[in-house]
Amino acid sequence: MRTLPRLLWCVPLLLGCAGKPAAQTPTPAPAATPVVRPFAALAEQRVIVAPAARINEADPTGWLAQIPRTREYLRSLDDAIGAELAARGLKTQWVFPPDLARTAKRNPTYAVDPYSLAVEPLRAKNLAPADKLREPLASQIRTMIALHDARVVLVPVELRFEKDRTGQGIAVLRLVLLDGRISEVRWVGDVRSDPSATLSPAVLSSLATHLGDLIAAP
């Protein structure tokens, strides 16, 4: 990986308001707030997107009870993320779960099942950049990047449901960015969906959109 800062989140620029302009002085148009894309540098690299791994069982929204098959729901999340990133020009450069699954099928004695990654250590609340990956995950990631000529792996570790201040539900996706060559965590953070009164396909769609916003323009 060429360059990737340890800290990728940026604080938005706060624009102050000037006082009342003098008479006959044109009011300047407000400056547009710049769009912050902390993962923009990754758009030019080959990045592996692992499958979404888990759904947290803690659920104040009651949405989890509406999901009869959590594995299928996570695959729907994978599809939403893949479609969104493909629409932003990353379809050929990045590697998505279906690509990983095809490679695993062609190399059954060497490739790791992408849907069985040992991601439990990545759920730790104290996980931080520069932490080293544990086994067997470190070896699994090294094998994955070797088969796909990549270095960076983005892992959607866990999906959870929460309520916002208004009582509406939101989906929150914990993401971990890994440097597979040195088996190291590079970034940990959450992406949130738009608030919703009900669980609908729009929840996953907005989650994928906000993830895409971190990387490239629509």
RAKA-V524537 format. One record per backbone hydrogen bond with DSSP energy under -0.5 kcal/mol. CO is the residue of the C=O (numbers start at 0). NH is the residue of the N-H. E is the energy in kcal/mol with one decimal. If there is no record, write none. Layout:
CO,NH,E + CO,NH,E
This chain:
5,7,-0.6 + 9,11,-0.5 + 12,14,-0.6 + 13,15,-0.6 + 21,24,-1.9 + 23,25,-0.6 + 25,27,-0.6 + 33,35,-0.5 + 34,36,-0.6 + 36,39,-2.1 + 38,41,-1.6 + 38,42,-0.5 + 39,42,-1.5 + 40,43,-0.9 + 41,44,-1.7 + 44,46,-0.7 + 45,150,-0.9 + 45,151,-0.8 + 46,94,-2.9 + 47,49,-0.7 + 47,153,-3.3 + 53,158,-2.5 + 57,160,-0.6 + 58,61,-0.6 + 62,65,-1.9 + 63,66,-1.8 + 65,67,-0.7 + 68,72,-1.8 + 69,73,-2.4 + 70,74,-1.8 + 71,75,-1.8 + 72,76,-1.8 + 73,77,-2.3 + 74,78,-2.4 + 75,79,-2.2 + 76,80,-2.5 + 77,81,-2.8 + 78,82,-2.6 + 79,83,-2.1 + 80,84,-2.6 + 81,85,-2.2 + 82,86,-2.0 + 83,87,-0.7 + 84,89,-2.1 + 85,88,-1.7 + 85,90,-0.5 + 89,93,-2.0 + 94,48,-3.4 + 95,98,-1.0 + 95,99,-2.0 + 96,100,-2.6 + 97,101,-2.1 + 98,102,-2.1 + 99,103,-2.3 + 100,104,-1.9 + 101,105,-1.8 + 102,106,-1.5 + 104,107,-0.5 + 106,109,-1.4 + 106,110,-2.8 + 111,113,-0.6 + 112,115,-2.0 + 113,116,-0.6 + 116,118,-2.0 + 118,121,-1.8 + 119,122,-1.9 + 120,123,-1.2 + 123,126,-1.5 + 127,130,-1.9 + 130,184,-3.0 + 133,137,-2.6 + 135,139,-2.3 + 136,140,-2.7 + 137,141,-2.1 + 138,142,-2.3 + 139,143,-2.0 + 140,144,-2.6 + 141,145,-1.8 + 142,146,-1.9 + 143,147,-1.1 + 144,148,-0.6 + 144,149,-1.8 + 145,148,-0.5 + 150,179,-2.9 + 151,47,-2.6 + 152,154,-0.6 + 152,177,-3.0 + 153,49,-2.4 + 153,155,-0.6 + 154,156,-1.4 + 154,175,-1.9 + 155,52,-2.2 + 156,53,-0.9 + 157,173,-2.9 + 158,55,-3.1 + 159,171,-3.1 + 160,59,-0.6 + 161,169,-2.6 + 163,166,-1.5 + 167,163,-2.9 + 168,195,-2.3 + 169,161,-2.5 + 170,192,-2.5 + 171,159,-2.5 + 171,173,-0.6 + 172,190,-1.9 + 173,156,-1.6 + 173,157,-1.0 + 174,188,-2.2 + 175,154,-3.0 + 175,177,-0.5 + 176,185,-3.3 + 176,186,-1.3 + 177,152,-2.2 + 177,179,-0.8 + 178,182,-0.6 + 178,183,-2.0 + 182,132,-2.6 + 183,178,-3.1 + 184,129,-3.4 + 186,176,-2.6 + 188,174,-3.4 + 190,172,-3.1 + 195,168,-2.6 + 197,199,-0.7 + 199,202,-1.9 + 199,203,-0.7 + 200,204,-2.1 + 201,205,-2.5 + 202,206,-1.8 + 203,207,-2.5 + 204,208,-2.0 + 205,209,-2.5 + 206,210,-1.8 + 207,211,-2.5 + 208,212,-2.0 + 209,213,-0.6 + 210,213,-1.3 + 211,214,-1.7 + 211,215,-2.3 + 213,38,-2.7
